[in-house]
Amino acid sequence: MRNNPIIPLALTLASLCSYGENAPNFLLIYADDLGYTQTSVPMMKGRPELGHSLHQTPNLEKLAARGMRFSNAYCPSPVCTPSRASIQFGMTTARVGCISIHDVVMNKRQVDFKKKLSLAEMLKESGKGYVSGFFGKGCTPLGWFKDHGYDVTDFIHKHPNGNGHGDWWEPAEKTPIPLDDPKRVFSLAKSSNAFLEKRAKDKKPFFLTISHYALHVRNMSLKSTRRKYLDIVAEREGIEEKIPDISKFDDNAAEMPEKLRNHWERANYAAMMENMDTSIGMVLDRLEELGLQKNTFVIFSSDNGGGASNKPLQGGKARMWEGGIRVPMIVAGPNVPSNSQCDKPVAQWDYLSTMHDLSGSSAPLPENLDGVSLRPVLEKGNKGKLAKRDTGFVFHFPAFYTIPITSYRAGDYKLMRHLNSGEIKLFNVAKDMGETKDLAESMPEKRKAMVRKLDAYLKKVGAWTMEEVYQTRLEELDRWISENEKVAEDCKEGLGKSPDDSDLQSRLKKAEDSLERLEETRSQVLANRSSSNWL
């Protein structure tokens, strides 16, 4: 939590007098690993093929029918952690200081996110009495979300909510999630509806985030929904026999014919998608029943591109191509035209500025935000004029464990720079969303101009360099290797005196196993460092 400026007493009293009467509510529904073409809602109305032919998401279809879909919406990063940090503070990942999963430079520099203004804290500063809730997957570097202004959370476990909480009821003890609550989708709906019911009674404006664990692996779904899709897949593929409902995690996994395994995975994924959609529908229906829908902005999107196919987009999760960062986005709410579409590029770091504007807050915003208010396009669609952005859309991804690429979109063009080789690619993603025609050589002036602006931005915000990331990661691994070597040496010395000591034997085995893994990891980092692959 940052040190906030003192809001004038008169403003505070005026806000309290109208305690939430006109302030809108905000409901942010955030999916995990959901790709651009993975729902049944095409993000371009004129291109039905952009909606998935197997996955059924009727509640998202209803949301799009009463709201606006965005054909050019971007998440901040192709992986979850930096996207979740960026969205909270209205900054690109480069500026916020979190560019990757296990960001070694962030850890080394001890970036303090409590000094930044979160979405919940921004709404509290409005003086309008907002109550903020957060249910579901959090963001590891942020820790406990109550430290960032959220009043109500479901962070009730030993550690703050992360991926493991979507796989286990209590990750620390590996307690299984009930079979009737895959990826906690229905628990999330129950907690969210209880929150909404309280707000309907106390009449306080609210900001609620429902951060789904779906569709992150490990994939889970209701047995009945899965059976439905197994039969659909069998019919489509001309498979006469019934596809057995056997997971690779089941005790009888060996009974599943190998030729049917991929079909089962497709059906399970589709079922998980529908289960998440059903959960979303439960919340949206309750919102309407409680009389809260009319004054609530509902925002649906995803933290990064999908791990499954995102065609016609290239790439997906952990890749800086459009398939990794262009995501579904639907907004419905007051003054948002129904069944509409916005084609202007927007990013999730715009949410903070947008909510500040829509809430009517007079409290000042930090001066170093990257986001702009989307209110003009929410009300007027493509006719709305957005404020000028500082630089454009910068997606900085110097990751040591995958292909490191920085992308920069300005207008219709997207520049990509490989952070190992320095090679540049340039695409007109307005005309070529599949990034099939590289224009870097045919448009040298455009390429140079975009490189200059990108470099100026990265320098201004003090973005991590690729070399700094590699060096910091290797230093970290070398430190861990040295520590485990010392443990192994001490254990061997002790066993020389007490060869039957089972505790020393166990500690030695653990240290040697760790050393083997760490050496393999170090070799992989060095291999990644020399790679010039793009996909």
Buried (B, 14 or more C-beta within 10 A) or exposed (E): BBEEEEBEEEBEEEBEEEBBEEBBBBBBBBBBBBBBBBBBBBBBBEEEEBBBEBBBBBBBBBBBEBBBBBBBBBBBBBBBBBBBBBBBBBBBBBBBBBBBBBBBBBEBBEBEBEEBBBBBBBBBBBBBBBBBBBBBBBBBBBBEBBEBBBBBBBBEBEBBBBBBBBBBBBBEEEEEBEEEBBBBBBBBBBBBBEBBBBBBEEEBBBBBBBBBBBBBEBBBBBEEBBBBBBBBBBEEEEBEEEBEBBBEEEEEEEEBEEEBBEBBBBBBBBBBBBBBBBBBBBBBBBBEEBEBBEBBBBBBBBBBBBBBEBBBBBBBBBBBBBBBBBBBBBBBBBEBBEEBBBBBBBBBBBBBBBBBBBBEBBBEBEEBBBBBBBBBBBBBBEEBEBEEBBBBBBBBBBBBBBBBBBBBBBEEBBBBBBBBEEEBBBBBBBEBBBBEEBBBEEBEEBBEBBBEBBBEBBEEBEBBBBEBBBBBBBEBBEEBBEBBBEBBEBBEEBBEEEEEBEEBBEBBEBBBEBBEEBEEBBEEBEEBBEBEEBE
